[in-house]
Amino acid sequence: MQRTVGSESLAVLIENLTKDYGDVRAVDDLSLAISEAEVFGLLGPNGSGKTTTIKCLTGLLKPTKGRVRVGGFDVETESAKAREVMGVSPQETAVYRHLTGRENVALFGAMYSIPREALRTRVDTVLEKVGLLDDADRRVGKYSGGMMRRVSIAMALVHDPRIAFLDEPTVGMDPQARRAIWDFLLELKDDGRTVVLTTHYMEEAEELCDRVGIIDHGRLIALGSPADLKEKHRARNLEDVFIGITGRTIREGA
């Protein structure tokens, strides 16, 4: 069920996505296509609709209107097939604090029926990639917030998904840990995987993303590569682009 635009295969297709919470419209008629083997950044101030969009893409929220396809599958009507091709690290870190880092990742991998030996190898691989192999057998309740985020990312990626959705993946991490995650995500892209992330770190978006979409009040207001957006808006960096377009800093609420 491969969908294409020109010669590019689509990993994610969003058509007229709208999500209302009562009288509040969090996402407003959003349409977007994300290609395979692309790192795509969704940027916006706090309250702009980024996390709501990610939740609709991953099936955690039902859209008020519109359609979402992930890996060629309709997220609402083909949810089981869509879940098989995606990995998700939500903004709210969801880990079992009484288990070790290794146990958390292995438990999640087992949900995808990975053979035991292959799973053991894969768990070690992702823990090494996120820089947690040396601490893998400590209880997660003893981890720092940044370490818990790394466990969450390892859980999302242990089954080697085609498409990864990472909501604020490196928040709370020190520079060394953040760099390890950046390197891992770029490796995924080189392997043909697609990564869709939100971030408040503009340098992260410039370093990782092939394209970024800036949303505000639930609407897509800019789309392009970091270089193209900087050139178009005659800006030194993405932070200047962002402020120029929205009139707000990245962390300012709606």
C-alpha positions as CSV (number, residue, x, y, z in Angstrom):
1,M,0.0,0.0,0.0
2,Q,2.7,2.4,-1.0
3,R,1.8,6.0,-1.6
4,T,3.9,8.2,-3.7
5,V,4.2,11.9,-4.7
6,G,6.4,12.0,-7.8
7,S,9.2,9.5,-7.2
8,E,9.2,9.9,-3.5
9,S,7.6,7.3,-1.2
10,L,5.5,8.7,1.6
11,A,6.0,7.6,5.2
12,V,3.3,9.9,6.5
13,L,0.4,11.6,4.8
14,I,-1.8,14.1,6.7
15,E,-5.0,15.3,4.9
16,N,-7.0,18.2,6.5
17,L,-6.3,17.1,10.0
18,T,-8.5,19.0,12.6
19,K,-8.7,18.3,16.3
20,D,-11.1,20.2,18.6
21,Y,-11.2,20.1,22.4
22,G,-14.7,21.5,23.0
23,D,-14.6,25.0,21.7
24,V,-10.8,25.0,21.4
25,R,-9.3,24.1,18.0
26,A,-5.9,22.6,18.7
27,V,-5.1,21.5,15.1
28,D,-6.7,23.4,12.2
29,D,-6.9,21.8,8.8
30,L,-3.3,20.5,8.7
31,S,-2.1,18.8,5.5
32,L,1.4,17.5,5.1
33,A,3.4,14.8,3.4
34,I,6.6,13.3,4.9
35,S,8.9,11.1,2.7
36,E,10.6,7.9,3.7
37,A,14.2,8.3,5.0
38,E,13.4,11.9,6.0
39,V,14.0,13.5,9.4
40,F,11.1,16.0,9.8
41,G,10.9,18.5,12.6
42,L,7.6,19.9,13.8
43,L,8.2,23.2,15.5
44,G,6.0,25.6,17.4
45,P,5.5,27.6,20.6
46,N,4.0,25.8,23.6
47,G,0.3,25.2,23.0
48,S,0.7,25.4,19.2
49,G,-0.7,21.9,18.5
50,K,2.5,19.9,18.0
51,T,1.9,17.2,20.6
52,T,-1.8,17.0,19.6
53,T,-0.7,16.4,16.0
54,I,1.8,13.7,17.1
55,K,-1.0,12.0,19.2
56,C,-3.3,12.0,16.2
57,L,-0.5,10.6,14.0
58,T,0.2,7.7,16.4
59,G,-3.5,6.9,17.1
60,L,-3.5,8.1,20.7
61,L,-6.2,10.7,19.7
62,K,-9.0,10.5,17.2
63,P,-9.1,13.5,14.9
64,T,-12.3,15.6,14.8
65,K,-11.9,15.7,11.0
66,G,-9.4,14.6,8.4
67,R,-7.3,11.6,7.7
68,V,-3.8,10.3,8.6
69,R,-1.9,7.5,6.9
70,V,1.4,6.1,8.4
71,G,3.4,3.7,6.3
72,G,0.5,3.5,3.8
73,F,-2.0,2.5,6.5
74,D,-5.0,4.6,7.7
75,V,-4.3,5.2,11.4
76,E,-8.0,5.0,12.3
77,T,-9.3,2.1,10.2
78,E,-6.0,0.1,9.9
79,S,-4.7,0.9,13.4
80,A,-3.0,-2.5,14.0
81,K,-1.1,-2.4,10.8
82,A,-0.1,1.2,11.4
83,R,1.2,0.5,14.9
84,E,3.4,-2.3,13.5
85,V,5.4,0.1,11.4
86,M,5.8,2.9,14.0
87,G,7.7,3.6,17.2
88,V,6.6,6.2,19.6
89,S,8.4,8.1,22.4
90,P,5.8,10.5,23.9
91,Q,6.4,13.8,25.6
92,E,5.4,12.3,28.9
93,T,8.1,9.8,29.7
94,A,6.4,6.4,30.2
95,V,8.7,3.9,31.9
96,Y,8.4,1.2,34.7
97,R,10.4,2.7,37.5
98,H,10.7,-0.6,39.4
99,L,12.3,-2.3,36.4
100,T,15.8,-1.9,35.1
101,G,16.5,0.0,31.9
102,R,17.2,-3.3,30.1
103,E,14.0,-4.9,31.4
104,N,11.9,-1.9,30.2
105,V,13.3,-2.1,26.7
106,A,13.1,-5.9,26.5
107,L,9.5,-5.8,27.8
108,F,8.5,-3.4,25.0
109,G,10.4,-5.4,22.4
110,A,8.7,-8.6,23.4
111,M,5.3,-7.0,22.4
112,Y,6.5,-7.2,18.8
113,S,7.2,-11.0,19.0
114,I,10.9,-10.6,18.3
115,P,12.7,-14.0,18.8
116,R,14.5,-14.2,22.2
117,E,18.1,-14.2,21.0
118,A,17.4,-11.5,18.4
119,L,15.7,-9.4,21.1
120,R,18.6,-9.7,23.5
121,T,21.0,-8.5,20.8
122,R,18.7,-5.7,19.7
123,V,18.2,-4.5,23.3
124,D,21.9,-4.2,23.8
125,T,22.3,-2.4,20.5
126,V,19.7,0.3,21.2
127,L,20.9,0.7,24.8
128,E,24.5,1.3,23.5
129,K,23.2,3.7,20.9
130,V,21.5,5.9,23.5
131,G,24.5,5.7,25.9
132,L,22.9,3.5,28.6
133,L,24.6,0.1,28.2
134,D,26.7,0.7,31.3
135,D,23.6,1.6,33.4
136,A,21.3,-0.9,31.8
137,D,20.9,-3.1,34.9
138,R,20.1,-0.3,37.3
139,R,16.4,0.3,38.3
140,V,15.0,3.1,36.2
141,G,13.7,4.8,39.4
142,K,17.3,5.6,40.2
143,Y,17.8,7.3,36.8
144,S,17.9,11.0,36.1
145,G,15.2,12.6,34.0
146,G,17.5,12.7,30.9
147,M,18.3,9.0,31.4
148,M,14.6,8.1,31.5
149,R,14.1,10.0,28.2
150,R,16.9,7.8,26.7
151,V,15.1,4.7,28.0
152,S,11.9,5.9,26.3
153,I,13.7,6.4,23.0
154,A,15.2,2.9,23.2
155,M,11.8,1.4,23.9
156,A,10.4,3.2,20.9
157,L,13.2,2.0,18.6
158,V,13.9,-1.5,19.9
159,H,11.7,-3.2,17.2
160,D,13.5,-1.2,14.4
161,P,10.3,0.6,13.2
162,R,10.1,2.1,9.7
163,I,8.8,5.4,11.2
164,A,9.6,6.9,14.6
165,F,7.6,9.6,16.3
166,L,9.7,11.4,19.0
167,D,8.0,14.1,21.0
168,E,10.7,16.3,22.6
169,P,13.2,13.4,22.6
170,T,16.3,15.1,24.1
171,V,14.7,17.3,26.8
172,G,16.6,17.2,30.0
173,M,19.7,15.6,28.5
174,D,23.3,16.8,28.9
175,P,25.2,17.8,25.7
176,Q,27.0,14.4,25.5
177,A,23.8,12.4,25.7
178,R,22.0,14.7,23.3
179,R,24.8,14.2,20.7
180,A,24.5,10.4,21.1
181,I,20.8,10.6,20.3
182,W,21.5,12.9,17.3
183,D,24.0,10.4,15.9
184,F,21.6,7.5,16.4
185,L,18.7,9.3,14.6
186,L,21.0,10.2,11.7
187,E,22.0,6.5,11.5
188,L,18.3,5.6,11.3
189,K,17.9,8.0,8.4
190,D,20.9,6.5,6.6
191,D,19.2,3.1,7.1
192,G,16.1,4.4,5.3
193,R,14.0,5.0,8.4
194,T,11.8,8.1,8.9
195,V,11.9,10.2,12.0
196,V,9.3,12.8,12.9
197,L,10.2,14.8,16.0
198,T,9.2,17.9,17.9
199,T,11.8,20.0,19.6
200,H,12.3,23.2,21.4
201,Y,16.0,23.2,20.5
202,M,16.5,25.1,17.3
203,E,20.1,23.9,16.9
204,E,18.7,20.3,17.1
205,A,16.3,21.0,14.3
206,E,19.1,22.6,12.2
207,E,21.5,19.7,12.8
208,L,19.0,16.8,12.2
209,C,16.1,17.8,10.0
210,D,15.8,17.6,6.3
211,R,12.7,19.8,6.6
212,V,10.8,21.5,9.3
213,G,7.2,22.6,9.6
214,I,6.4,25.5,11.9
215,I,2.9,25.5,13.3
216,D,1.1,28.1,15.4
217,H,-2.5,28.1,16.7
218,G,-2.8,24.7,15.0
219,R,-2.0,25.9,11.5
220,L,1.1,25.2,9.4
221,I,2.6,28.6,8.7
222,A,6.0,27.6,7.2
223,L,7.6,24.6,5.6
224,G,11.0,23.9,4.1
225,S,14.6,22.9,4.8
226,P,16.3,24.9,7.5
227,A,18.6,26.4,4.9
228,D,15.8,27.4,2.6
229,L,13.8,29.0,5.5
230,K,16.8,31.0,6.7
231,E,17.5,32.2,3.2
232,K,13.8,33.1,2.5
233,H,13.5,35.1,5.8
234,R,17.1,36.5,5.7
235,A,17.8,35.0,9.1
236,R,21.0,33.8,10.8
237,N,19.4,30.7,12.3
238,L,16.1,28.9,12.8
239,E,15.5,30.7,16.0
240,D,15.4,34.0,14.1
241,V,13.1,32.5,11.5
242,F,10.8,31.2,14.2
243,I,10.5,34.5,16.1
244,G,10.1,36.5,12.8
245,I,7.2,34.2,11.7
246,T,5.4,33.7,15.0
247,G,6.4,36.9,16.9
248,R,7.1,34.6,19.8
249,T,10.0,32.6,21.3
250,I,9.9,28.8,20.9
251,R,8.9,28.3,24.6
252,E,6.3,31.0,24.8
253,G,2.8,29.8,25.3
254,A,-0.2,30.5,23.2
